[in-house]
Amino acid sequence: MSSDLPPRPNFEYLKKRAKELLRELQKQNPHAKLAEAQHQIAREHGFRNWSQLKELVQSIANRTEPPAPPAGGVFARFSARAKKATFFSRFEAGQFGHPSIDPEHLLLGVIRARHDAAQISTDARLSLDGLRATVCERRQADTPLATSVIIAFSDDTKRVVNLAAAEADRLHHDDIGTPHLLLGILGDEESLAASMLRESGVTLDAVRGRADEWMKEERS
């Protein structure tokens, strides 16, 4: 399980944490290197390595809004965590070298933003690494895209967002949060993301049953 990054993470703070962790590691192994501490911190936050963590944190510092939000007023209703999910979805799409943010990237963003996938399903396949592996199996990856490249929401993802808004209205929620995004993904039944959730035992009824609880958490 990854620990959550704040909305505006400070890379200097992360570097300080790495040095502090190195001192702890060296108490057990005097030959421990800074790279080992950096790698451990990156993994704590759900990244494969320190370079990925650094790239995302620096890209956040250079932006004032999450990238490529869906057009219209729907995005204005997004909770802070849902907005974070869209930011992470751009990162995931870029890492795969995919030119648009598709529902599977949004799913990865939601899982990272929630950092508690175990509450969604007890199936280990819903882990961030497990979902990424499934995307790799079912879609061809390309060279990662630079963070400066604009990656827009695909039509499929815009449809998912509209479905999420409809789910929020159905549940009488003013905000659109990560549970609604999950419901929107599940509602787009033909998408790869929906099939990944179904294969992990996640259903519309199960998420709807937890939506009130999760939204109270997101508002706190």
Backbone as ProteinMPNN parsed JSONL, in Angstrom:
{"seq_chain_A": "MSSDLPPRPNFEYLKKRAKELLRELQKQNPHAKLAEAQHQIAREHGFRNWSQLKELVQSIANRTEPPAPPAGGVFARFSARAKKATFFSRFEAGQFGHPSIDPEHLLLGVIRARHDAAQISTDARLSLDGLRATVCERRQADTPLATSVIIAFSDDTKRVVNLAAAEADRLHHDDIGTPHLLLGILGDEESLAASMLRESGVTLDAVRGRADEWMKEERS", "coords_chain_A": {"N_chain_A": [[0.847, -1.189, 0.0], [0.572, 2.224, -0.852], [1.758, 5.34, 0.539], [0.152, 8.516, 0.838], [0.737, 11.306, -1.31], [0.997, 14.809, -0.627], [-1.183, 17.449, -1.957], [0.493, 19.437, -3.077], [3.376, 18.469, -3.278], [6.623, 18.715, -1.739], [9.745, 18.692, -3.042], [12.232, 19.126, -1.882], [11.741, 18.497, 0.749], [11.265, 15.759, 0.508], [13.812, 14.93, -0.275], [15.194, 15.521, 2.057], [13.958, 13.708, 3.784], [14.907, 11.342, 2.656], [17.626, 11.464, 3.274], [17.473, 11.358, 6.051], [16.381, 8.822, 6.361], [18.468, 7.345, 5.296], [20.422, 7.602, 7.281], [19.212, 6.053, 9.263], [19.194, 3.558, 7.996], [21.909, 3.098, 7.802], [22.612, 2.553, 10.362], [22.044, -0.08, 10.643], [23.318, -1.151, 8.467], [26.342, -0.173, 7.628], [27.253, 0.326, 5.083], [25.185, 1.179, 3.534], [23.586, 2.988, 0.911], [22.661, 6.267, -0.364], [20.952, 6.037, -2.541], [19.511, 3.721, -1.974], [17.863, 4.502, 0.146], [16.392, 6.5, -1.137], [15.059, 4.977, -3.067], [13.443, 3.409, -1.432], [11.712, 5.306, -0.309], [10.449, 6.219, -2.606], [9.061, 3.883, -3.36], [7.321, 3.705, -1.194], [5.508, 5.661, -1.821], [4.284, 4.628, -4.012], [5.698, 4.603, -6.41], [7.893, 3.391, -9.01], [10.583, 3.973, -8.857], [13.049, 6.396, -7.662], [13.494, 8.339, -9.616], [11.079, 8.49, -11.048], [9.362, 9.449, -9.042], [10.549, 11.944, -8.538], [10.189, 13.173, -11.043], [7.378, 13.426, -11.229], [6.777, 15.035, -8.969], [8.163, 17.39, -9.578], [6.825, 18.111, -11.892], [4.322, 18.713, -10.871], [4.971, 20.971, -9.391], [5.361, 22.764, -11.42], [2.909, 23.279, -12.448], [-0.354, 24.73, -12.203], [-2.876, 23.706, -12.217], [-4.53, 20.491, -12.421], [-3.733, 18.433, -15.282], [-5.228, 18.666, -18.529], [-8.191, 18.622, -17.983], [-11.623, 17.413, -18.16], [-13.863, 19.112, -20.384], [-16.144, 21.831, -19.638], [-18.546, 22.266, -16.876], [-18.374, 20.116, -15.157], [-15.914, 19.293, -14.041], [-15.45, 21.217, -12.114], [-16.841, 20.339, -9.967], [-15.362, 18.345, -8.871], [-13.884, 16.605, -6.156], [-11.028, 17.322, -4.028], [-9.443, 15.052, -3.957], [-10.342, 13.636, -6.174], [-9.514, 15.355, -8.199], [-6.802, 15.089, -7.837], [-6.556, 12.459, -8.63], [-7.004, 12.704, -11.382], [-4.726, 14.086, -12.091], [-2.717, 12.218, -11.493], [-3.515, 10.317, -13.328], [-2.754, 11.39, -15.752], [0.003, 11.254, -15.465], [0.341, 8.466, -15.394], [-0.558, 7.732, -17.97], [1.395, 9.032, -19.47], [3.697, 7.639, -18.667], [3.279, 5.181, -19.846], [3.541, 5.922, -22.423], [1.296, 6.612, -23.85], [-0.911, 8.432, -25.944], [-3.26, 9.658, -25.085], [-5.428, 10.184, -22.252], [-6.87, 7.488, -21.02], [-9.659, 5.401, -19.839], [-8.416, 3.324, -18.302], [-6.068, 4.543, -17.422], [-7.15, 6.533, -15.853], [-8.297, 4.922, -13.884], [-5.965, 3.874, -12.679], [-5.007, 6.27, -11.666], [-7.016, 6.88, -9.805], [-6.737, 4.756, -7.968], [-4.181, 5.295, -7.001], [-4.6, 7.854, -5.907], [-6.442, 7.276, -3.92], [-5.048, 5.544, -2.282], [-5.727, 3.303, -0.769], [-6.481, 0.758, -1.729], [-7.197, -1.711, -0.761], [-9.543, -1.354, 0.605], [-11.354, -1.171, -1.373], [-11.346, -3.576, -2.727], [-10.581, -6.891, -1.708], [-9.006, -8.315, -3.296], [-5.829, -9.084, -4.471], [-5.103, -8.373, -7.012], [-5.954, -5.84, -7.482], [-4.068, -4.103, -6.715], [-1.823, -1.333, -7.224], [0.501, -1.958, -8.705], [-0.295, -4.417, -9.756], [-2.463, -3.706, -11.396], [-1.167, -2.057, -13.216], [0.456, -3.947, -14.434], [-1.467, -5.461, -15.749], [-2.419, -3.61, -17.617], [-0.102, -3.38, -19.143], [-0.03, -5.928, -20.235], [-2.252, -5.943, -21.894], [-2.257, -3.732, -23.485], [-0.18, -2.062, -25.81], [2.847, -0.662, -24.828], [4.742, 2.387, -25.096], [7.525, 4.622, -25.694], [8.087, 6.525, -22.78], [6.362, 9.636, -22.267], [7.381, 13.046, -22.157], [6.94, 15.239, -19.333], [6.144, 17.71, -20.143], [4.566, 17.387, -22.341], [1.324, 17.745, -23.587], [-1.419, 15.879, -22.605], [-4.492, 14.792, -23.42], [-7.862, 14.109, -22.206], [-9.4, 11.186, -23.391], [-12.229, 10.486, -25.582], [-13.605, 8.344, -24.484], [-12.889, 8.53, -21.793], [-13.952, 11.004, -21.128], [-16.616, 10.304, -21.335], [-16.785, 8.509, -19.204], [-16.38, 10.298, -17.08], [-18.711, 11.846, -17.293], [-20.565, 9.857, -16.687], [-19.783, 9.433, -14.059], [-20.543, 11.854, -12.922], [-23.295, 11.611, -13.192], [-23.72, 9.48, -11.445], [-23.026, 10.693, -9.023], [-25.098, 12.558, -8.837], [-27.245, 10.787, -8.669], [-26.804, 9.69, -6.183], [-27.205, 11.853, -4.637], [-25.073, 13.567, -4.088], [-23.143, 16.459, -3.835], [-20.473, 16.918, -4.554], [-18.116, 15.437, -6.852], [-16.427, 12.566, -6.414], [-13.711, 10.175, -5.84], [-15.09, 7.666, -5.503], [-17.273, 8.012, -7.213], [-15.969, 8.281, -9.648], [-14.973, 5.69, -9.896], [-17.425, 4.374, -10.149], [-18.283, 5.485, -12.541], [-16.363, 4.428, -14.27], [-16.963, 1.691, -14.05], [-19.48, 1.785, -15.145], [-19.03, 2.162, -17.827], [-19.056, -0.288, -19.564], [-17.661, -1.693, -21.575], [-15.036, -0.98, -21.495], [-11.468, -1.372, -20.951], [-10.671, -0.744, -18.376], [-13.023, -1.127, -16.863], [-13.354, -3.893, -17.142], [-11.072, -4.754, -15.796], [-11.677, -4.007, -13.175], [-13.988, -5.563, -12.725], [-12.901, -8.136, -12.923], [-11.465, -8.148, -10.632], [-13.352, -8.358, -8.738], [-14.867, -6.121, -8.112], [-17.839, -4.346, -7.933], [-20.694, -2.458, -9.19], [-22.755, -2.202, -7.261], [-21.347, -2.733, -4.903], [-19.528, -0.579, -4.718], [-21.299, 1.585, -4.734], [-22.509, 1.097, -2.296], [-20.543, 1.867, -0.536], [-20.092, 4.474, -1.072], [-21.141, 6.799, 0.3], [-19.727, 6.694, 2.721], [-17.057, 6.869, 1.815], [-17.094, 9.399, 0.609], [-17.565, 11.089, 2.782], [-15.136, 10.776, 4.033], [-13.463, 11.936, 2.083], [-14.206, 14.566, 2.206], [-13.352, 15.364, 4.651]], "CA_chain_A": [[0.0, 0.0, 0.0], [1.395, 3.416, -0.923], [1.343, 6.466, 1.345], [-0.347, 9.556, -0.039], [1.463, 12.547, -1.483], [0.134, 15.977, -0.479], [-1.514, 18.027, -3.254], [1.652, 20.159, -3.606], [4.527, 17.881, -2.584], [7.863, 19.482, -1.721], [10.822, 17.753, -3.347], [13.309, 19.322, -0.919], [11.357, 17.731, 1.933], [11.49, 14.347, 0.195], [15.267, 14.72, -0.234], [15.563, 15.514, 3.48], [13.501, 12.423, 4.313], [15.811, 10.305, 2.162], [18.868, 11.539, 4.056], [17.162, 10.868, 7.393], [16.239, 7.377, 6.259], [19.803, 6.783, 5.082], [21.081, 7.489, 8.595], [18.627, 4.903, 9.944], [19.667, 2.35, 7.324], [23.335, 2.904, 8.071], [22.763, 1.988, 11.699], [22.001, -1.53, 10.455], [24.293, -1.493, 7.43], [27.175, 1.019, 7.409], [27.544, 0.502, 3.659], [23.968, 1.587, 2.839], [23.762, 4.143, 0.045], [21.525, 7.176, -0.466], [20.027, 5.521, -3.552], [18.634, 2.737, -1.343], [16.855, 5.251, 0.894], [15.527, 7.157, -2.12], [14.211, 3.951, -3.671], [12.447, 2.99, -0.443], [10.716, 6.368, -0.21], [9.669, 6.188, -3.848], [8.147, 2.745, -3.299], [6.296, 4.027, -0.203], [4.514, 6.513, -2.467], [3.702, 3.942, -5.154], [6.492, 4.793, -7.621], [8.855, 2.321, -9.248], [11.922, 4.42, -8.476], [13.202, 7.788, -7.254], [13.394, 9.206, -10.795], [9.658, 8.702, -11.328], [8.832, 10.321, -8.0], [11.098, 13.282, -8.785], [9.571, 13.725, -12.25], [6.009, 13.838, -10.952], [6.771, 16.151, -8.017], [8.592, 18.591, -10.284], [5.773, 18.509, -12.829], [3.292, 19.355, -10.05], [5.467, 22.297, -9.03], [5.314, 23.629, -12.595], [1.526, 23.42, -12.897], [-1.293, 25.29, -11.235], [-4.085, 22.895, -12.271], [-4.349, 19.172, -13.014], [-3.687, 18.563, -16.731], [-6.237, 18.181, -19.466], [-9.462, 18.22, -17.379], [-12.742, 17.401, -19.097], [-14.432, 20.434, -20.595], [-17.441, 22.073, -19.029], [-18.599, 22.537, -15.452], [-18.3, 18.901, -14.34], [-14.658, 19.236, -13.309], [-15.539, 22.122, -10.969], [-17.457, 19.607, -8.855], [-14.456, 17.304, -8.399], [-13.225, 16.746, -4.856], [-9.575, 17.472, -4.139], [-8.853, 13.746, -4.245], [-10.669, 13.302, -7.562], [-8.608, 16.146, -9.03], [-5.492, 14.449, -7.743], [-6.623, 11.248, -9.455], [-6.82, 13.075, -12.79], [-3.316, 14.43, -12.279], [-1.978, 10.96, -11.538], [-3.861, 9.595, -14.552], [-1.892, 11.937, -16.803], [1.327, 10.68, -15.234], [0.31, 7.06, -15.792], [-0.619, 7.679, -19.434], [2.704, 9.417, -19.977], [4.666, 6.575, -18.422], [3.041, 4.133, -20.848], [3.728, 6.469, -23.754], [0.005, 6.658, -24.526], [-1.153, 9.826, -26.312], [-4.468, 10.194, -24.453], [-5.755, 9.622, -20.939], [-7.973, 6.561, -21.216], [-10.226, 4.973, -18.555], [-7.477, 2.542, -17.485], [-5.153, 5.484, -16.756], [-7.933, 7.162, -14.786], [-8.395, 3.937, -12.812], [-4.688, 3.886, -11.97], [-4.962, 7.515, -10.907], [-7.925, 6.762, -8.657], [-6.14, 3.858, -6.975], [-3.073, 6.014, -6.364], [-5.132, 8.955, -5.097], [-7.12, 6.743, -2.732], [-4.003, 4.859, -1.5], [-6.314, 2.299, 0.123], [-7.183, -0.162, -2.637], [-7.706, -2.85, -0.01], [-10.916, -1.06, 1.006], [-12.193, -1.324, -2.548], [-11.43, -5.023, -2.957], [-9.531, -7.649, -1.022], [-8.258, -9.035, -4.319], [-4.498, -8.491, -4.643], [-4.94, -7.879, -8.37], [-6.329, -4.437, -7.533], [-2.935, -3.283, -6.321], [-1.354, -0.452, -8.297], [1.43, -2.706, -9.557], [-1.042, -5.445, -10.467], [-3.229, -3.073, -12.464], [-0.217, -1.631, -14.252], [0.881, -5.146, -15.168], [-2.558, -5.836, -16.645], [-2.395, -2.66, -18.733], [1.038, -3.769, -19.98], [-0.381, -7.156, -20.939], [-3.373, -5.785, -22.834], [-2.023, -2.592, -24.359], [1.224, -1.874, -26.127], [3.473, 0.529, -24.252], [5.701, 3.063, -25.96], [8.492, 5.423, -24.948], [7.41, 7.489, -21.904], [6.257, 11.005, -22.759], [7.872, 14.084, -21.242], [5.863, 15.872, -18.56], [5.723, 18.925, -20.837], [3.621, 17.018, -23.404], [-0.079, 17.814, -23.184], [-2.155, 14.638, -22.848], [-5.898, 15.111, -23.188], [-8.794, 13.021, -21.94], [-10.024, 10.578, -24.568], [-13.696, 10.533, -25.554], [-14.062, 7.318, -23.537], [-12.708, 9.034, -20.432], [-14.961, 12.047, -20.929], [-17.876, 9.598, -21.08], [-16.695, 8.003, -17.828], [-16.574, 11.435, -16.178], [-20.136, 12.171, -17.314], [-21.232, 8.808, -15.917], [-19.466, 9.693, -12.647], [-21.409, 12.957, -12.5], [-24.651, 11.063, -13.052], [-23.739, 8.685, -10.208], [-23.044, 11.633, -7.9], [-26.466, 13.077, -8.76], [-28.11, 9.683, -8.239], [-26.576, 9.486, -4.75], [-27.458, 13.154, -3.994], [-23.802, 14.135, -3.646], [-22.785, 17.671, -4.576], [-19.135, 16.747, -5.1], [-17.765, 14.214, -7.579], [-15.208, 12.058, -5.782], [-13.151, 8.951, -6.416], [-16.065, 6.578, -5.66], [-18.077, 8.263, -8.413], [-15.125, 7.951, -10.795], [-15.01, 4.226, -10.002], [-18.736, 4.0, -10.673], [-18.282, 5.861, -13.943], [-15.552, 3.433, -14.983], [-17.74, 0.447, -14.107], [-20.623, 1.992, -16.012], [-18.582, 2.055, -19.224], [-18.814, -1.721, -19.417], [-16.784, -2.258, -22.598], [-13.664, -0.474, -21.36], [-10.477, -2.218, -20.291], [-10.687, -0.434, -16.938], [-14.183, -1.793, -16.249], [-13.093, -5.334, -17.072], [-10.077, -4.951, -14.744], [-12.376, -3.94, -11.891], [-14.858, -6.738, -12.577], [-12.052, -9.302, -12.671], [-10.997, -8.054, -9.251], [-14.492, -8.508, -7.847], [-15.459, -4.826, -7.77], [-19.124, -4.201, -8.611], [-21.406, -1.194, -8.994], [-23.47, -2.211, -5.979], [-20.383, -2.668, -3.799], [-18.994, 0.787, -4.62], [-22.41, 2.451, -4.3], [-22.731, 0.862, -0.875], [-19.489, 2.527, 0.262], [-19.881, 5.83, -1.585], [-21.369, 7.803, 1.344], [-18.607, 6.61, 3.663], [-15.837, 7.378, 1.186], [-17.215, 10.834, 0.373], [-17.355, 11.762, 4.066], [-13.685, 10.768, 4.22], [-12.826, 12.87, 1.161], [-14.55, 15.931, 2.605], [-12.769, 15.692, 5.967]], "C_chain_A": [[0.882, 1.238, 0.0], [0.868, 4.473, 0.029], [1.049, 7.634, 0.423], [0.631, 10.722, -0.124], [0.513, 13.705, -1.208], [-0.162, 16.581, -1.839], [-0.347, 18.777, -3.894], [2.912, 19.635, -2.905], [5.789, 18.709, -2.767], [9.032, 18.531, -1.928], [11.984, 17.903, -2.369], [13.019, 18.548, 0.37], [11.596, 16.241, 1.704], [12.979, 14.017, 0.222], [15.752, 14.663, 1.212], [15.156, 14.191, 4.121], [14.432, 11.292, 3.896], [17.11, 10.294, 2.968], [18.648, 11.027, 5.481], [17.037, 9.347, 7.392], [17.586, 6.708, 6.056], [20.533, 6.608, 6.411], [20.535, 6.295, 9.378], [19.128, 3.6, 9.332], [21.122, 2.051, 7.665], [23.602, 2.411, 9.486], [22.776, 0.46, 11.627], [23.048, -2.003, 9.45], [25.121, -0.261, 7.106], [27.447, 1.309, 5.941], [26.312, 0.919, 2.865], [24.203, 2.885, 2.077], [22.485, 4.991, 0.004], [20.491, 6.656, -1.459], [19.06, 4.502, -2.956], [17.512, 3.438, -0.574], [15.878, 5.932, -0.056], [14.553, 6.159, -2.735], [13.109, 3.538, -2.699], [11.347, 4.039, -0.31], [9.839, 6.392, -1.45], [8.644, 5.065, -3.806], [7.02, 2.999, -2.283], [5.161, 4.831, -0.832], [3.961, 5.898, -3.745], [4.437, 4.125, -6.462], [7.505, 3.665, -7.754], [10.247, 2.705, -8.756], [11.915, 5.908, -8.144], [13.024, 8.737, -8.438], [11.943, 9.498, -11.14], [9.032, 9.644, -10.316], [9.285, 11.756, -8.238], [10.402, 13.944, -9.964], [8.166, 14.23, -11.96], [5.973, 15.045, -10.023], [7.164, 17.448, -8.717], [7.537, 19.052, -11.285], [4.618, 19.173, -12.085], [3.698, 20.778, -9.715], [5.345, 23.278, -10.189], [3.908, 23.856, -13.117], [0.683, 24.025, -11.789], [-2.586, 24.485, -11.187], [-3.745, 21.503, -12.783], [-4.471, 19.258, -14.529], [-4.933, 18.039, -17.428], [-7.544, 17.748, -18.81], [-10.56, 18.168, -18.422], [-13.369, 18.785, -19.199], [-15.75, 20.575, -19.852], [-17.36, 22.227, -17.519], [-18.451, 21.315, -14.572], [-17.047, 18.905, -13.48], [-14.676, 20.13, -12.068], [-16.134, 21.435, -9.746], [-16.51, 18.562, -8.262], [-13.926, 17.626, -7.008], [-11.727, 16.896, -5.066], [-8.926, 16.143, -4.502], [-9.153, 13.308, -5.676], [-9.783, 14.094, -8.52], [-7.207, 15.548, -9.011], [-5.45, 13.185, -8.604], [-6.421, 11.58, -10.926], [-5.37, 13.455, -13.058], [-2.477, 13.157, -12.383], [-2.287, 10.185, -12.818], [-3.035, 10.101, -15.727], [-0.493, 11.348, -16.688], [1.379, 9.235, -15.72], [0.278, 6.921, -17.312], [0.742, 8.009, -20.029], [3.747, 8.345, -19.796], [4.5, 5.419, -19.409], [3.305, 4.626, -22.274], [2.441, 6.546, -24.542], [-0.396, 8.113, -24.773], [-2.417, 10.441, -25.729], [-4.673, 9.516, -23.11], [-7.021, 8.789, -21.111], [-8.509, 6.077, -19.86], [-9.277, 4.15, -17.692], [-6.457, 3.426, -16.779], [-5.873, 6.191, -15.609], [-8.083, 6.205, -13.614], [-7.102, 3.9, -12.002], [-4.556, 5.15, -11.122], [-5.836, 7.478, -9.673], [-7.308, 5.894, -7.576], [-4.995, 4.555, -6.255], [-3.589, 7.122, -5.461], [-5.803, 8.452, -3.831], [-6.123, 6.095, -1.776], [-4.558, 3.863, -0.49], [-7.115, 1.297, -0.7], [-7.782, -1.349, -1.898], [-9.143, -2.616, 0.444], [-11.882, -1.204, -0.161], [-12.405, -2.8, -2.85], [-10.308, -5.699, -2.198], [-8.664, -8.404, -2.013], [-6.93, -8.336, -4.573], [-4.301, -7.921, -6.036], [-5.323, -6.412, -8.498], [-5.208, -3.538, -7.016], [-2.483, -2.442, -7.508], [-0.435, -1.201, -9.247], [0.699, -3.765, -10.373], [-1.846, -4.868, -11.62], [-2.316, -2.603, -13.583], [0.22, -2.824, -15.101], [-0.194, -5.58, -16.151], [-2.616, -4.908, -17.854], [-1.264, -3.014, -19.695], [0.715, -5.001, -20.817], [-1.358, -6.897, -22.08], [-3.239, -4.577, -23.759], [-0.533, -2.443, -24.605], [1.729, -0.585, -25.509], [4.477, 1.104, -25.244], [6.674, 3.841, -25.085], [7.748, 6.424, -24.061], [7.452, 8.904, -22.474], [6.759, 11.978, -21.707], [6.694, 14.735, -20.531], [5.367, 17.149, -19.219], [4.702, 18.644, -21.941], [2.197, 17.064, -22.858], [-0.779, 16.518, -23.573], [-3.605, 14.889, -22.457], [-6.705, 13.875, -22.812], [-9.34, 12.493, -23.267], [-11.537, 10.729, -24.466], [-14.256, 9.512, -24.57], [-13.966, 7.824, -22.106], [-13.691, 10.157, -20.131], [-16.329, 11.411, -20.647], [-17.902, 9.045, -19.656], [-16.952, 9.126, -16.827], [-18.052, 11.843, -16.145], [-20.953, 11.122, -16.559], [-20.998, 9.004, -14.417], [-20.347, 10.816, -12.106], [-22.84, 12.475, -12.294], [-24.776, 10.234, -11.787], [-23.773, 9.592, -8.982], [-24.449, 12.201, -7.719], [-27.42, 12.008, -8.224], [-28.014, 9.469, -6.734], [-26.769, 10.78, -3.955], [-26.183, 13.728, -3.367], [-23.484, 15.368, -4.485], [-21.435, 17.514, -5.27], [-19.035, 15.447, -5.899], [-16.422, 13.743, -7.032], [-14.714, 10.785, -6.446], [-14.152, 7.8, -6.469], [-16.935, 6.767, -6.891], [-17.265, 7.967, -9.673], [-15.066, 6.439, -10.996], [-16.334, 3.752, -10.594], [-18.845, 4.348, -12.156], [-17.502, 4.878, -14.789], [-16.327, 2.13, -15.136], [-18.933, 0.569, -15.055], [-20.286, 1.919, -17.49], [-18.118, 0.621, -19.441], [-17.813, -2.308, -20.407], [-15.322, -1.85, -22.431], [-12.758, -1.494, -20.674], [-10.517, -1.999, -18.78], [-11.84, -1.135, -16.232], [-13.938, -3.288, -16.115], [-12.07, -5.639, -15.986], [-10.736, -4.919, -13.362], [-13.259, -5.171, -11.677], [-14.041, -7.984, -12.257], [-11.513, -9.315, -11.247], [-12.145, -8.088, -8.253], [-15.159, -7.219, -7.424], [-16.729, -4.638, -8.598], [-19.727, -2.825, -8.346], [-22.071, -1.143, -7.627], [-22.508, -2.069, -4.808], [-19.858, -1.254, -3.617], [-20.093, 1.749, -4.182], [-22.659, 2.312, -2.801], [-21.711, 1.54, 0.02], [-19.343, 4.003, -0.077], [-20.078, 6.899, -0.516], [-20.194, 7.857, 2.303], [-17.342, 7.224, 3.068], [-15.906, 8.88, 0.944], [-17.08, 11.626, 1.674], [-15.868, 11.848, 4.363], [-13.022, 11.813, 3.333], [-13.107, 14.318, 1.537], [-13.854, 16.343, 3.905], [-11.353, 16.24, 5.826]], "O_chain_A": [[1.843, 1.308, 0.766], [-0.33, 4.514, 0.307], [1.631, 7.735, -0.657], [1.274, 11.08, 0.863], [-0.672, 13.602, -1.523], [0.536, 16.266, -2.804], [-0.202, 18.762, -5.116], [3.451, 20.308, -2.025], [6.0, 19.324, -3.812], [9.286, 17.664, -1.092], [12.653, 16.92, -2.053], [13.93, 18.013, 1.002], [12.073, 15.541, 2.597], [13.368, 12.946, 0.687], [16.616, 13.854, 1.552], [15.911, 13.618, 4.907], [14.714, 10.391, 4.685], [17.628, 9.228, 3.301], [19.507, 10.355, 6.05], [17.522, 8.67, 8.299], [17.826, 5.622, 6.585], [21.183, 5.588, 6.64], [21.283, 5.605, 10.07], [19.448, 2.652, 10.049], [21.514, 0.892, 7.799], [24.688, 1.911, 9.779], [23.426, -0.208, 12.431], [23.591, -3.102, 9.565], [24.655, 0.615, 6.378], [27.834, 2.425, 5.592], [26.379, 1.006, 1.639], [24.927, 3.768, 2.538], [21.389, 4.511, 0.293], [19.289, 6.816, -1.246], [17.908, 4.424, -3.384], [16.355, 3.02, -0.632], [14.672, 5.941, 0.191], [13.37, 6.455, -2.904], [11.965, 3.338, -3.107], [10.171, 3.69, -0.208], [8.624, 6.565, -1.354], [7.487, 5.266, -4.174], [5.89, 2.556, -2.491], [4.003, 4.704, -0.435], [3.243, 6.566, -4.489], [3.883, 3.841, -7.525], [7.924, 3.062, -6.766], [11.002, 1.851, -8.291], [10.907, 6.592, -8.321], [12.463, 9.821, -8.282], [11.605, 10.629, -11.489], [8.263, 10.534, -10.679], [8.48, 12.682, -8.146], [10.062, 15.126, -9.909], [7.794, 15.324, -12.385], [5.214, 15.984, -10.265], [6.56, 18.492, -8.472], [7.372, 20.252, -11.503], [3.999, 20.099, -12.609], [2.871, 21.689, -9.75], [5.236, 24.485, -9.974], [3.723, 24.546, -14.119], [0.966, 23.858, -10.603], [-3.325, 24.575, -10.206], [-2.766, 21.344, -13.512], [-5.24, 20.079, -15.028], [-5.589, 17.102, -16.971], [-7.989, 16.623, -19.039], [-10.448, 18.811, -19.465], [-13.403, 19.537, -18.225], [-16.388, 19.589, -19.485], [-16.274, 22.309, -16.945], [-18.406, 21.448, -13.349], [-17.111, 18.554, -12.301], [-13.999, 19.838, -11.083], [-15.952, 21.896, -8.62], [-16.835, 17.953, -7.242], [-13.565, 18.766, -6.715], [-11.216, 16.629, -6.154], [-7.965, 16.111, -5.271], [-8.314, 12.679, -6.32], [-9.347, 13.564, -9.542], [-6.518, 15.506, -10.03], [-4.432, 12.882, -9.227], [-5.751, 10.839, -11.645], [-4.843, 13.175, -14.136], [-1.625, 13.04, -13.264], [-1.424, 9.478, -13.339], [-2.658, 9.321, -16.602], [0.122, 10.988, -17.692], [2.337, 8.826, -16.376], [0.994, 6.096, -17.88], [1.194, 7.356, -20.97], [4.596, 8.15, -20.665], [5.476, 4.758, -19.763], [3.294, 3.837, -23.219], [2.471, 6.546, -25.773], [-0.233, 8.948, -23.883], [-2.624, 11.647, -25.869], [-4.163, 8.424, -22.86], [-8.107, 9.327, -21.323], [-7.875, 6.321, -18.833], [-9.32, 4.26, -16.467], [-6.022, 3.11, -15.671], [-5.301, 6.42, -14.543], [-8.006, 6.63, -12.461], [-7.142, 3.897, -10.772], [-4.055, 5.104, -9.999], [-5.454, 7.981, -8.616], [-7.345, 6.247, -6.398], [-4.852, 4.424, -5.04], [-3.069, 7.313, -4.361], [-5.749, 9.107, -2.79], [-6.346, 6.103, -0.565], [-3.929, 3.606, 0.537], [-8.278, 1.023, -0.405], [-8.765, -1.932, -2.354], [-9.888, -3.574, 0.65], [-13.088, -1.344, 0.04], [-13.512, -3.221, -3.187], [-9.217, -5.147, -2.06], [-7.698, -9.059, -1.624], [-6.899, -7.139, -4.858], [-3.431, -7.074, -6.237], [-5.044, -5.796, -9.526], [-5.397, -2.327, -6.895], [-2.732, -2.798, -8.66], [-0.576, -1.089, -10.465], [1.025, -3.992, -11.539], [-1.91, -5.461, -12.697], [-2.649, -2.734, -14.761], [0.339, -2.725, -16.322], [0.115, -6.018, -17.259], [-2.834, -5.357, -18.98], [-1.437, -2.957, -20.913], [1.135, -5.105, -21.969], [-1.296, -7.56, -23.116], [-4.015, -4.421, -24.702], [0.278, -2.673, -23.708], [1.104, 0.466, -25.654], [4.99, 0.4, -26.114], [6.64, 3.722, -23.86], [6.853, 7.113, -24.55], [8.44, 9.316, -23.08], [6.581, 11.758, -20.509], [5.584, 14.778, -21.062], [4.28, 17.628, -18.893], [4.044, 19.566, -22.422], [1.902, 16.497, -21.805], [-0.737, 16.107, -24.733], [-3.903, 15.168, -21.296], [-6.289, 12.744, -23.064], [-9.697, 13.269, -24.153], [-12.067, 11.058, -23.405], [-15.256, 9.772, -23.901], [-14.859, 7.575, -21.296], [-14.205, 10.257, -19.017], [-17.099, 11.913, -19.829], [-18.93, 9.11, -18.982], [-17.661, 8.929, -15.84], [-18.582, 12.153, -15.078], [-21.919, 11.458, -15.873], [-21.894, 8.773, -13.605], [-20.838, 10.744, -10.979], [-23.512, 12.877, -11.344], [-25.811, 10.27, -11.122], [-24.47, 9.297, -8.011], [-24.938, 12.316, -6.596], [-28.299, 12.305, -7.416], [-28.997, 9.117, -6.082], [-26.529, 10.81, -2.748], [-26.208, 14.294, -2.273], [-23.551, 15.319, -5.713], [-21.265, 17.919, -6.42], [-19.769, 14.489, -5.654], [-15.409, 14.429, -7.166], [-15.232, 10.368, -7.482], [-14.084, 7.003, -7.404], [-17.3, 5.791, -7.546], [-17.807, 7.461, -10.656], [-15.105, 5.958, -12.129], [-16.365, 2.848, -11.429], [-19.43, 3.595, -12.934], [-17.92, 4.53, -15.894], [-16.349, 1.535, -16.213], [-19.344, -0.406, -15.684], [-21.157, 1.646, -18.316], [-16.917, 0.354, -19.494], [-17.179, -3.321, -20.109], [-14.461, -2.337, -23.163], [-13.216, -2.356, -19.924], [-10.411, -2.948, -18.003], [-11.669, -1.673, -15.138], [-14.275, -3.885, -15.093], [-12.173, -6.668, -15.317], [-10.389, -5.712, -12.486], [-13.28, -5.749, -10.591], [-14.438, -8.795, -11.42], [-11.15, -10.367, -10.721], [-11.94, -7.873, -7.058], [-15.942, -7.213, -6.473], [-16.697, -4.757, -9.823], [-19.334, -2.123, -7.414], [-21.959, -0.143, -6.917], [-22.803, -1.375, -3.835], [-19.75, -0.774, -2.489], [-19.855, 2.628, -3.354], [-22.979, 3.288, -2.122], [-21.973, 1.766, 1.202], [-18.56, 4.71, 0.557], [-19.268, 7.821, -0.423], [-19.72, 8.937, 2.657], [-16.645, 7.998, 3.725], [-14.892, 9.569, 1.057], [-16.532, 12.728, 1.665], [-15.387, 12.858, 4.877], [-12.11, 12.508, 3.78], [-12.316, 15.204, 1.214], [-13.777, 17.529, 4.222], [-10.714, 16.567, 6.826]]}, "name": "protein", "num_of_chains": 1, "seq": "MSSDLPPRPNFEYLKKRAKELLRELQKQNPHAKLAEAQHQIAREHGFRNWSQLKELVQSIANRTEPPAPPAGGVFARFSARAKKATFFSRFEAGQFGHPSIDPEHLLLGVIRARHDAAQISTDARLSLDGLRATVCERRQADTPLATSVIIAFSDDTKRVVNLAAAEADRLHHDDIGTPHLLLGILGDEESLAASMLRESGVTLDAVRGRADEWMKEERS"}
